[in-house]
Amino acid sequence: MSAYRPQSDDVTSAMDRATFDRLRAMTPEARLRAAAELTEAALLLTLAGLRLRHPAASDDELRLRAAVQRYGRPCMARCLGEDALRGIP
């Protein structure tokens, strides 16, 4: 038995190895493209969830809420000023 342990408890060792083999076979450009696509998908899911919780919010407000959720309120307050975050927890 191998001492290898998968990165996640819900994945078999064979599947974990196959995933890393596939990642190793990708070019750096392909890995970067895949990361960008996953980041975009995560943003779309975040915006969809925020839209469900704040149906009256504008697209700009939803993007601002997503930024606060991603980077934290203190960071966004430093970037945009506290006034820009009025009404957003």
N, C-alpha and C positions, 0 to 999 in steps of 0.2 A: 504494500500500500504506500502511495506517495504521500509526502508531507505537504504537498501543495494544497492550499485552501483557496476556494473561490473568493472573489471580492465581495460577494453578497451571499447571504444565507439562503436565498431562494433560487440560486443558479447552481447547476451541476458543475463539477470541475471540467468536464468535457466541453460544455457550452462556454464556460469562462475562457478556457484556452482557445477555443475556436474564435471567440470574439477578439481576443488579443492578437491572434494570428492574422485575422482580417485587418485589424488596425495597423499592424506592422507592415502588411503588404500595400497599404495605401501610400500614395505620395504625400509629402507635406501639404501640398496644395489641396488634395482631396480631403485630408484630415481637417484642414482649416475651413474648407467649404462645408463639411459635415457639421463642424462646431457652429458655424454661422447659421446654418439651417436649423439646428437644434435650439439655438438661442432665439431665433425668430419664432419658432414654434412655441417656446416657453412664454415669450411675450404675448403672443396671440391668445394662449390659454389664460394668462394673467388678466389680459384685457377682457376676455369673455367672462371670467369670474367677477371682475369688478363691475362689468355692465349689468350682471344679474343682481348684484348688491346695490347698485346705484343707477337704476334705469333712467333717471332724469338727467344724469351727468352728460356733459358734452364730451366729444372725443378728446379735446384738450385736457379737460379735467381728468378723464380716465388715464391719459398718458402721464399726467402729473402724479396721480395716485399710484400708478405702476412704478414710477421713478422713486417715490417715497418708500414704497414697499421694497424695492430692490436695493436702494442705496441707504435708506434710513432718513428719518426726518432731519436730524442734525446736519447731515451732509447736504441735503437739498436746501435747507434754510441758509447754509453758508453760501451755496451757489446762487440761489434765486432771491434770497431775502425772506424774512418771516411773513411779510405781507402777501407774497405769492402763494403761501401755503394756508392762508386764512380759510377756515372751514374744512381743512383736511387734517385728520388726526395723525 
